[in-house]
């Protein structure tokens, strides 16, 4: 076998079936720079980041490695199917949810669980070259090395994603993270992160930290901000973290000095009974004051909301609308709860006979855009019908994505207004399309 590997990170399809190309709100992920850094120098390599380029199904590489964040796993399956017909040895992996691995496993020659470092990747590839490939590899999590961002050197990117940790210490029932990492998190060394930031600074001044929870360990975040300031990297960045960071004005001031301009919070629900039931250990009544503290530090906020939890009613949509206006969130990100196989909440709904699709294949056919805002009810809500849930969601999305609402949220001092406008107009296009398609 020729010692050459073709690395593919698939894009995903929109609701009209078209594969997403170019910039898209928050869905580009970090797997490709990680993998490119692990390939041995004596192996040839090609790579395809499908967001930005087309897949070469006629590549002469003997091994194909497919990875991704399970945005559209059926699309990944179809890519593997085409390559398998060309007699390629196919390996699938990355920090995937259990569901993605289960669906892909029958199509590929091997899967790996975890994130391989250079040594683990060399072992897997050499097994492939020697026709000794195992069906499964458990490689642990190795992210403490600089990643390879040279793959983006000829690409036009508005921002580049970097990661400082994997996993999350929270164990929310709706989330895949507890199933992937068991409630643990893995930190990268500050030196490795700084090397990445210096690499991507040549590509863009704007950085998106991809961590599931940027506040996994406060001392690590403090050390990172201290280094960013000392190294004078002059970057502007956004990150996703726990809203409890609003309790720490000193840390927020340091983050602002280090270049933080936007924070994303997973609020999920404004109803405390919902939060308790899904084991999200936040206090809903504190959300507004915590967000206000972040704004006082000169950092703007985006927030994720999900609808359809057991204590939601038809009044929930109006409550969220009022909250978004009152707190002056820069970006509201909304979903109808998407019951993902492998999560504890999915299993509870399944046990209660409240799931509306019988098999994983039915699931991905019905939801071709696995990680985009979900606007359909694929389960039976408790306090309203599925139709009422969808109607309330669409009415709210229309109200929050009018031109007036967008400009009200986006015209902010001390931040690049063009970026906020772009993110909010992306939301408008996506929600508008989903309303039309209903």
C-alpha positions in Angstrom: 0.0 0.0 0.0 1.2 3.5 -0.9 2.0 5.4 2.3 -0.2 8.3 1.6 -3.3 9.5 3.6 -6.1 11.7 2.4 -7.7 13.6 5.3 -11.3 14.7 4.9 -13.4 16.9 7.2 -16.9 16.9 5.6 -19.1 19.9 5.6 -22.8 19.4 6.1 -26.0 20.0 4.2 -28.6 22.8 4.7 -32.3 22.0 4.9 -32.4 22.3 1.0 -29.8 19.5 0.7 -27.0 21.8 -0.5 -23.6 21.2 1.0 -22.4 24.3 3.0 -19.4 26.0 1.5 -17.4 29.0 2.9 -18.1 30.9 6.1 -21.0 29.7 8.2 -22.2 30.6 11.7 -20.2 28.7 14.3 -20.1 25.3 12.6 -16.5 25.2 11.4 -14.5 23.0 13.7 -10.9 22.2 14.7 -10.4 18.5 13.8 -8.4 19.1 10.5 -5.5 21.2 12.0 -5.2 18.6 14.8 -5.0 15.6 12.5 -2.6 17.3 10.0 -0.2 17.8 12.8 -0.2 14.0 13.7 0.7 12.5 10.3 4.3 11.2 10.2 6.6 13.1 7.9 7.4 10.0 5.8 3.8 9.6 4.9 2.4 11.7 2.0 -0.7 13.6 2.8 -3.5 15.5 1.2 -6.4 17.2 2.9 -9.8 18.4 2.1 -11.7 20.8 4.4 -15.0 20.5 2.5 -16.3 23.8 3.8 -13.8 25.4 1.5 -13.0 22.9 -1.3 -14.3 19.9 -3.1 -13.4 16.3 -2.3 -11.1 14.5 -4.7 -12.6 11.1 -5.0 -9.8 10.1 -7.4 -7.0 10.8 -4.9 -4.1 8.3 -5.2 -3.9 8.0 -1.4 -4.3 4.4 -0.1 -5.8 5.5 3.2 -8.6 7.9 3.7 -9.2 9.4 7.2 -12.6 11.0 7.7 -13.3 13.1 10.7 -15.7 15.8 11.8 -18.0 17.0 14.5 -21.0 14.9 13.5 -22.7 17.9 11.8 -24.3 15.7 9.2 -23.2 12.1 9.8 -25.3 10.8 6.9 -23.3 13.0 4.5 -20.1 11.6 6.0 -21.5 8.1 5.5 -22.2 8.8 1.8 -18.7 10.2 1.3 -17.3 7.0 2.8 -19.5 4.9 0.6 -18.2 6.5 -2.6 -14.6 6.1 -1.5 -15.1 2.5 -0.4 -16.3 1.8 -4.0 -12.8 3.0 -5.1 -11.1 0.4 -2.8 -9.8 2.9 -0.3 -9.0 1.9 3.2 -11.2 4.1 5.3 -10.6 5.2 9.0 -13.2 7.3 10.9 -12.7 9.1 14.2 -12.4 12.3 16.1 -14.2 13.5 19.2 -17.5 12.0 17.9 -20.6 11.3 19.8 -21.6 7.6 20.3 -24.3 7.9 17.7 -21.9 9.0 14.9 -19.5 6.2 15.6 -22.3 3.6 15.6 -23.7 4.7 12.3 -20.3 5.0 10.5 -18.8 1.7 11.9 -20.4 -0.7 9.3 -19.1 1.4 6.4 -15.4 2.0 7.3 -12.5 -0.3 7.9 -11.6 1.1 11.4 -12.8 3.7 13.9 -10.8 5.3 16.6 -12.1 6.6 19.9 -10.6 9.8 21.3 -8.0 12.1 19.9 -4.7 10.5 18.7 -1.4 12.3 19.1 1.5 11.8 16.6 2.5 8.4 18.1 -1.0 7.0 18.1 -1.6 8.1 14.6 1.6 6.6 13.3 0.6 3.3 14.9 -2.8 3.4 13.2 -1.4 4.3 9.8 1.3 1.7 9.9 -1.3 -1.0 10.8 -3.1 0.1 7.7 0.0 -0.1 5.5 0.8 -3.6 6.8 -2.8 -4.9 6.3 -3.1 -5.3 10.1 -5.7 -2.7 10.8 -7.9 -3.3 13.8 -11.6 -2.5 13.8 -11.3 -0.2 16.8 -8.7 1.8 18.5 -9.0 3.5 21.9 -6.3 6.2 21.7 -7.2 8.4 24.7 -7.0 12.1 24.4 -3.7 13.7 23.3 -4.0 17.4 22.4 -0.8 18.8 24.0 1.1 19.7 20.8 0.9 22.5 18.3 -1.6 22.0 15.6 -1.0 22.5 11.9 -2.8 25.6 10.5 -0.7 25.8 7.3 -3.7 24.1 5.6 -5.5 27.4 5.7 -2.7 29.6 4.3 -4.2 30.0 0.9 -7.8 30.3 2.2 -9.8 33.4 3.0 -11.1 33.1 6.5 -12.9 35.8 8.5 -11.8 34.0 11.7 -9.9 30.9 12.7 -10.7 28.5 15.5 -8.4 27.4 18.3 -8.9 25.1 21.2 -7.5 25.2 24.7 -9.4 22.2 26.2 -11.6 19.3 25.3 -14.6 18.1 27.3 -16.5 19.8 30.1 -17.0 19.2 33.8 -20.8 19.7 33.6 -22.9 16.6 33.0 -26.1 18.0 31.3 -28.5 15.3 30.2 -29.1 16.7 26.7 -25.4 17.0 25.8 -23.1 14.6 24.1 -20.0 15.8 26.0 -20.7 13.6 29.1 -21.0 10.5 27.0 -17.8 11.3 25.0 -15.6 12.4 28.0 -17.4 11.1 31.0 -17.6 14.5 32.7 -13.9 15.1 32.4 -11.9 17.7 30.6 -8.4 17.8 29.1 -6.3 21.0 29.1 -3.6 21.9 26.5 -0.4 23.4 27.7 -0.3 27.2 27.5 2.8 27.0 25.3 1.0 24.8 22.7 -2.0 27.2 22.6 0.3 30.3 22.3 2.1 28.6 19.4 -1.3 28.0 17.7 -2.3 31.6 18.3 0.9 32.9 16.7 0.3 30.6 13.7 -3.3 31.7 13.2 -2.5 35.4 13.8 -0.8 35.3 10.3 -4.2 34.2 8.9 -6.6 36.4 10.8 -6.8 38.7 13.8 -10.1 37.2 14.8 -10.1 34.0 16.8 -12.9 31.7 17.9 -12.0 29.4 20.8 -13.8 26.1 20.2 -13.8 24.8 23.8 -17.1 23.3 25.1 -16.4 25.3 28.2 -13.6 27.9 28.2 -14.0 28.2 32.0 -13.2 24.5 32.7 -10.3 25.7 35.0 -10.0 29.3 36.0 -6.2 29.2 36.7 -5.6 27.9 33.2 -7.7 30.7 31.7 -5.8 33.3 33.8 -2.5 31.9 32.6 -3.6 32.0 29.0 -4.8 35.6 29.2 -1.6 36.6 31.0 0.5 35.1 28.1 -1.7 36.7 25.4 -1.2 40.1 27.0 2.5 39.6 27.6 3.1 38.3 24.0 1.2 41.3 22.6 -0.7 39.1 20.2 -3.2 41.8 19.5 -6.1 39.4 18.7 -9.8 39.7 19.1 -11.6 36.6 20.2 -14.8 34.9 21.2 -15.4 31.8 23.4 -18.1 29.6 24.8 -18.2 29.3 28.6 -20.3 29.0 31.7 -22.5 32.1 32.4 -21.1 31.9 36.0 -18.1 33.8 34.7 -20.3 36.9 35.3 -19.5 36.4 39.0 -15.8 37.3 38.4 -15.3 40.9 37.3 -11.5 40.7 37.7 -11.3 37.8 35.4 -13.6 39.5 32.9 -11.4 42.6 32.9 -8.3 40.5 32.2 -10.1 38.7 29.4 -11.2 42.0 27.9 -7.6 43.2 28.0 -6.5 40.0 26.3 -8.8 40.6 23.4 -12.1 39.0 24.4 -15.1 40.7 22.8 -17.9 38.1 22.7 -18.9 35.2 25.0 -21.4 32.5 24.2 -23.5 31.0 27.0 -25.5 27.8 27.0 -28.5 29.1 29.0 -30.9 26.5 27.5 -34.0 27.5 29.6 -35.2 30.3 31.8 -37.3 27.8 33.8 -35.5 26.5 36.9 -37.5 23.2 37.0 -36.2 22.5 33.4 -32.6 23.2 34.5 -33.0 20.9 37.5 -34.5 18.1 35.4 -31.7 18.1 32.8 -29.0 18.4 35.5 -27.8 21.8 34.4 -26.5 23.3 37.7 -27.3 26.9 37.0 -29.7 29.3 38.6 -32.0 30.8 36.0 -32.9 33.8 38.2 -29.2 34.9 38.2 -28.9 34.9 34.4 -29.8 38.6 33.8 -27.4 40.0 36.5 -24.6 37.7 35.3 -25.0 38.9 31.7 -25.1 42.5 32.9 -21.8 42.0 34.7 -20.2 40.7 31.4 -21.5 43.7 29.6 -20.1 46.0 32.2 -16.7 44.5 31.4 -17.1 45.6 27.8 -17.7 42.1 26.5 -20.8 41.2 24.5 -22.9 38.1 24.8 -24.6 35.4 22.8 -26.9 32.8 24.3 -28.3 29.4 23.3 -31.9 28.5 24.1 -33.7 25.2 23.6 -37.4 24.7 23.6 -39.6 21.6 24.3 -38.4 20.7 27.8 -41.0 19.2 30.1 -41.8 22.5 31.9 -42.1 24.6 28.8 -45.5 26.0 27.8 -46.8 28.2 25.0 -45.8 31.2 27.2 -42.1 30.2 27.2 -41.5 31.8 23.8 -42.7 35.2 24.9 -40.6 34.9 28.1 -37.4 34.3 26.0 -38.3 37.2 23.7 -38.6 39.6 26.7 -35.4 38.2 28.2 -33.4 38.8 25.0 -34.6 42.4 24.7 -34.1 43.1 28.4 -30.6 41.7 28.7 -29.6 43.1 25.3 -28.0 39.9 24.1 -26.0 40.4 20.9 -26.9 37.1 19.4 -29.8 34.7 20.4 -29.3 31.2 19.2 -32.4 29.0 19.4 -33.3 25.3 18.8 -36.2 23.0 19.4 -34.6 20.3 21.6 -33.0 17.8 19.3 -33.0 14.3 20.9 -29.6 12.9 20.0 -29.1 9.2 20.5 -26.5 8.4 23.1 -27.5 11.2 25.5 -29.3 10.5 28.8 -32.3 12.7 27.9 -32.7 10.8 24.6 -32.8 7.6 26.6 -35.4 8.9 29.1 -37.7 10.1 26.3 -37.2 6.7 24.5 -38.2 4.9 27.7 -41.3 7.1 27.9 -42.2 6.3 24.3 -41.9 9.9 23.3 -39.4 9.7 20.4 -40.9 9.9 17.0 -38.2 8.2 14.9 -37.6 4.4 15.3 -33.9 4.0 14.1 -30.7 6.1 13.8 -31.0 6.0 10.0 -34.5 7.5 10.2 -33.1 10.1 12.5 -30.4 11.3 10.1 -32.7 11.2 7.1 -35.2 13.4 8.9 -32.6 15.7 10.3 -30.0 16.2 7.6 -28.5 19.2 9.4 -27.6 17.5 12.7 -26.0 20.5 14.4 -27.8 23.4 12.8 -30.7 25.0 14.6 -33.4 22.4 14.8 -36.9 23.7 14.0 -38.9 20.5 14.1 -40.2 18.5 17.0 -39.0 14.9 16.8 -40.5 14.0 20.2 -43.7 14.5 22.1 -43.6 17.5 24.4 -45.4 17.4 27.7 -47.3 20.7 28.0 -48.0 21.5 24.3 -48.3 19.6 21.1 -45.5 19.2 18.7 -47.3 21.5 16.3 -47.6 24.2 19.0 -43.9 23.8 19.8 -42.9 24.4 16.1 -45.3 27.3 15.7 -44.1 29.0 18.8 -40.5 28.5 17.7 -41.0 30.0 14.2 -43.0 33.0 15.5 -40.2 33.7 18.0 -37.5 33.3 15.4 -39.3 35.8 13.1 -39.6 38.4 15.9 -35.9 38.1 16.8 -34.6 38.3 13.2 -36.4 41.3 11.9 -34.1 44.0 10.5 -35.0 46.3 13.4 -34.1 43.6 16.0 -30.8 42.7 14.2 -29.6 46.3 14.1 -30.7 46.9 17.7 -28.5 44.0 18.8 -25.6 44.6 16.4 -24.8 48.3 16.6 -22.5 48.1 19.6 -19.6 50.3 20.7 -16.1 48.9 21.1 -16.7 45.8 18.9 -16.6 45.1 15.2 -20.2 45.8 14.3 -19.7 44.1 10.9 -19.1 40.8 12.6 -22.2 41.0 14.7 -24.3 42.0 11.7 -22.9 39.1 9.7 -23.7 36.6 12.5 -27.2 37.9 13.0 -27.9 38.0 9.2 -26.8 34.4 9.0 -29.3 33.6 11.7 -32.0 35.5 9.8 -31.3 33.6 6.6 -31.4 30.2 8.3 -34.5 30.8 10.4 -36.3 32.4 7.5 -35.6 29.4 5.3 -36.9 27.1 8.0 -40.1 29.0 8.4 -40.6 28.8 4.6 -39.9 25.1 4.6 -42.6 24.3 7.2 
